[in-house]
Amino acid sequence: MRNLTLEENIFLAKRNLVDIIWKSANLEGVNVTFPETQMIIDGFSIPDKTIQDLTIILNLKRAWNYLFDTINEKVSLSLIQDFNRIVGRDLVHKSGFLRAADVKNYLLIMRLVKI
């Protein structure tokens, strides 16, 4: 069996994009069906889905499109932060930035700030 070329890999990823996003959203706890995922990606709103659910799915789509656009770039901290910023947009406080505190303290601070 031969290895696929970069172009073939991109073709397969794009061909299966809705399925990939649907499964990823389910892993994130979004209760959405494959047809609903397709509709959201196509720009439609689903009445019983929260804005957070829609945002997760659209952010995953944006991240995949960014991957396709930057596929030939060297992996760097900046590129990883860009992906984190895209996936966490409107969902995670300061997405795309490195934390200055350890995770335990960061989560405690975030809980206190929300109070």
Steps between C-alpha positions, in 0.01 A plus 500: 500500500643836402494819702252765387628828362429827678237583238330162548496546877346846466241362257402225747483742793277741306284214376447380859497840667140493625553154649823610669337812645189307607709244688724768654196699616353186656828446687461856633154413631295658222190289445462545127419267212696470178224676295482781758878541481477526121228766530701704753811484281286614206395808699163395638391529862349205683218606738578268792879557500667753726717780373792323668426180303485693173819688589690178574405353163577818306832545680598145409414578138709820514793309651491238224485775234798668668686168490433472127625860452817449706577137416847582370603721792754380750343404833578771755368628829335785314319260265384284792374813679311598184322163499421533870365852441277377216362197686444696821360816343198626699527192724824519698635803684827611338509216249823503305708635790734313730396490864729669748382283792479125537170339405381446860550864594366619165174305546463629856554859383247452219238370746557797729476747213163356393353543851 
